[in-house]
Amino acid sequence: MTDPTPAQAPVSGPAQPSAPAESAVPDPDDNRRQVLYWRLLARLFDPEEQASLESASLAVVEDIGLPSALLDPGASVDSVVQRHPELATEFDGLMTPGPEDDARDRAAEVRRAALVSKVLLNVFSTGSGAVTAEQLARWQSDAGWLERALGCRPGDLRGGRAGAGGQGVSPTGTGGGERTPDLSRLIPAIGPELGSLEAGLVKRMRLREVLADPRLAARLTPSMSLIEQLLRDKDNLSGVALANAKSLIRRYVDEVSAVLRTQVEKATVGDIDRSVPPKRVFRNLDIDRTIWKNLTNWSPEEERLYVDRLYYRHTSRRTTPQRLIVVVDQSGSMVDSMVNCTILASIFAGLPKVDVHLIAYDTQALDLTPWAHDPFETLLRTKLGGGTDGTVAMALAQPKIAEPRNTVVVWISDFYEWRTDELFESMSAIHRSGAKFIPVGSVTSAGRGSVNPWFRERFKDLGTPVISGHIKKLVHELKTFLT
């Protein structure tokens, strides 16, 4: 009875179930990664430390050779990178989708989880209570590292002020590198969320006290959220505080102007005007055409081409004087659009043969045309807040439309008006007159905004849909008409 047993020993059948049992054992790296992410969630939703998660996370970080400072909520990413410069390249593009590969590097995923947790915790765990200038500056720096991790330049997603003079981006992201990361698939609308967090920190800061101290004011980094607070509070400032506020506004205006000017300068400057004789200088000489037109003067015997007429390129371009009328709702909800469009108007005011007029309104209208070339002075003359009555602005705008075919009217508002029918009829009349009418709902760097649905539908039926989103859309519309 015992003989069959040894003979059956080599048979592999009974041994097969052991393989799945072995593969079911959790991978240690999977456990490490889960520990780090559980700690991240715990700290985001509860500021109190969970002792077990903290000790387990510390063991993981030390085991994979990363500094324990990554787990210190009080340490900025900047300070970690300064002590460990080799980590800077790891943070860049950290959260961008990588190439699809069936083979997973679980050890690398653990390292990535530790770095991602650091950036996300520093940015999204903002605490409560008063905020100092130093804390705001540190948050802005950490937010810049998050933007770098998402493949963008610091400042891109929050304010469109590409850090090195580059271009701004939309919420889906325009990366600072060679390719454009599609952040809409990774984290939808993260730009507005970062802007909202920054605005909350600015509101919690004792801004007047900070501005009154030059040492503290010097630590502030201008941003849209900070500029909004400064514009709201500028009438209550004086002396050193007012001077520091103006300095911050000027810095922000200059940074945004550099970005928008680059976009505007990419425009064409009109079609070639062949009715104007070409200027007969060497740089305009058309060599190819000159040779072609003189081929009948070729001498085969001498192998020489005799030129009896020179041909020059036409360089004069046809430009018609254009009038740009910008009407801006200066209610509090439109501050981002107002800042961007005021700066944009000043840039177009510097172009040849473009006559720019600027009107700001709430329940009263103010003609800011004399200062349209200087967005800094324009912003200082605005007053945020209050209701909106677009009819008072329309009363100033309509007389400025002398030649409708050469006029473009840009109206920036959320269009929550109380005299809706009267205002829309006036806007329709401008459109029917032949002038270019461009309604703008929100021209921001982050793309967040709302428009009165009543106006949105009627503008669509009129054939002038509301522009909303990134300011590049408005730049494109204006370039198309003005050039």
MOKA-V582536 format. One record per backbone hydrogen bond with DSSP energy under -0.5 kcal/mol. NH is the residue of the N-H (numbers start at 1). CO is the residue of the C=O. Records with the same first field share a line. If there is no record, write none. Layout:
BEGIN
NH: CO  CO
END
This chain:
BEGIN
5: 2
6: 2
7: 3
8: 4
9: 5  6
10: 6
11: 8
15: 12
16: 12  13
18: 15
19: 16
20: 16
21: 17
22: 18
23: 19
24: 20
25: 22
30: 27
31: 27
32: 28
33: 29
34: 30
35: 31
36: 32
37: 33
38: 34
39: 35
40: 36
41: 37
42: 38
43: 39
44: 40
45: 41
46: 42
51: 49
54: 50
55: 51
56: 52
57: 53
58: 54
59: 55
60: 56
61: 57
62: 58
63: 59
64: 60
65: 62
66: 61
70: 67
71: 68
72: 69
73: 71
75: 72
76: 74
80: 76
81: 77
82: 78
83: 79
84: 80
87: 84
88: 85
91: 87
92: 88
93: 148
94: 91
95: 149
96: 93
104: 102
106: 104
109: 105
110: 106
111: 107
112: 108
113: 109
114: 110
115: 111
116: 112
117: 113
118: 114
119: 115
120: 116
121: 117
122: 118
123: 119
124: 120
125: 121
126: 124
131: 204
136: 132
137: 133
138: 134
139: 135
140: 136
141: 137
142: 138
143: 139
144: 140
145: 141
146: 142
147: 143
148: 144
149: 145
150: 146
151: 148
152: 147
156: 153
159: 155
160: 155  156
161: 155
162: 160
163: 154
165: 162
169: 156
173: 170
176: 151
177: 151
181: 179
183: 172  181
185: 182
186: 182
187: 183
190: 187
193: 189
194: 190
195: 191
196: 192
197: 193
198: 194
199: 195
200: 196
201: 197
202: 198
203: 199
204: 200
205: 202
206: 131
207: 205
210: 206
211: 207
212: 208
213: 209  210
214: 212
217: 210  213
218: 214
219: 216
220: 217
222: 220
227: 223
228: 224
229: 225
230: 226
231: 227
232: 228
233: 229
234: 230
236: 233
237: 234
241: 238
242: 238
243: 239
244: 240
245: 241
246: 242
247: 243
248: 244
249: 245
250: 246
251: 247
252: 248
253: 249
254: 250
255: 251
256: 252
257: 253
258: 254
259: 255
260: 256
261: 257
262: 258
263: 259
264: 260
265: 261
266: 262  263
267: 264
273: 316
274: 272
276: 273
277: 275
281: 279
284: 281
285: 282
286: 311
287: 285
290: 286
291: 287
292: 288
293: 289
294: 290
295: 292
297: 294
298: 295
299: 304
300: 298
303: 299
304: 299
306: 297  304
307: 305
308: 306
313: 284
318: 271
319: 317
322: 353
323: 406
324: 322  355
325: 323  408
326: 324  357
327: 325  410
328: 326  359
329: 412
330: 328  361
334: 331
335: 332
338: 334
339: 335
340: 336
341: 337
342: 338
343: 339
344: 340
345: 341
346: 342
347: 343
348: 344
349: 345
350: 346  347
351: 348
354: 351
355: 322
356: 354
357: 324
359: 326
360: 366
361: 328
362: 364
366: 360
368: 358  366
369: 358
371: 368
372: 369
374: 371
375: 373
378: 374
379: 375
380: 376
381: 377  378
382: 379
385: 330
389: 362
392: 389
393: 389
394: 390
395: 391
396: 392  393
397: 393
398: 394
400: 397
401: 398
402: 400
404: 402
406: 403
407: 404
408: 323
409: 436
410: 325  408
411: 409  438
412: 327  410
413: 411  440
417: 415
418: 388
423: 419
424: 420
425: 421
426: 422
427: 423
428: 424
429: 425
430: 426
431: 427
432: 428
433: 429
434: 431
435: 430
436: 407
437: 435
438: 409  436
439: 437
440: 411
441: 467
442: 467
444: 442  469
452: 414
456: 452
457: 453
458: 454
459: 455
460: 456
461: 457
462: 458
463: 459  460
464: 459
467: 439
469: 442
471: 444
473: 470
474: 470
475: 471
476: 472
477: 473
478: 474
479: 475
480: 476
481: 477
482: 478
483: 479
END
